[in-house]
Amino acid sequence: MQLFSADALRYPILLLLGESYSGKTEFAKSLFSNPLELKVGGLSQFPDGLRDFKRGVHDAIVLDDLRDLRFLTENQDKIQGKYDGLIEFATTAGGACKYELYLFKVPIVATANFSTKNLALLDSHDWLRRSSNC
């Protein structure tokens, strides 16, 4: 939490990796007063429950039970949150309808099991392999 009290252009994600039923999600939620928990599972996009996120109400986002670490790499731009604007999560072809959020300085915790696909990305992906990011 100290990282989020200081000004920075980007903030790291906390990835809790462990055995199934080892308490990762409960631990993640215990770090905050009112986190929004999103069940990701095998999804490649953010769950619709993200629409429930309210700045000032929720103090973090917990991305629970990632089944593939590609979710993190494919959504890196959203997870890192831009300091100078909203992040687009969905839009229609003409742009008439869109869904955006401001996630700058919102702590994000992800949970994954040892059986999660693409764990090798923790060692090979430019963003995930850096301890200052993950």
Buried (B, 14 or more C-beta within 10 A) or exposed (E): EEEBEEEEEBBBBBBBBEEEEBEBBEBBBEBBEEBBBBEBEEBEEBBEEBEEBEEEEBBBBBBBBBBBBBBBBEBBEBBBBBEEEBBEBEEEEEEEEEBEBBBBBBBBBBBBBEEBBBBEBBEEBEBBEEEEBB
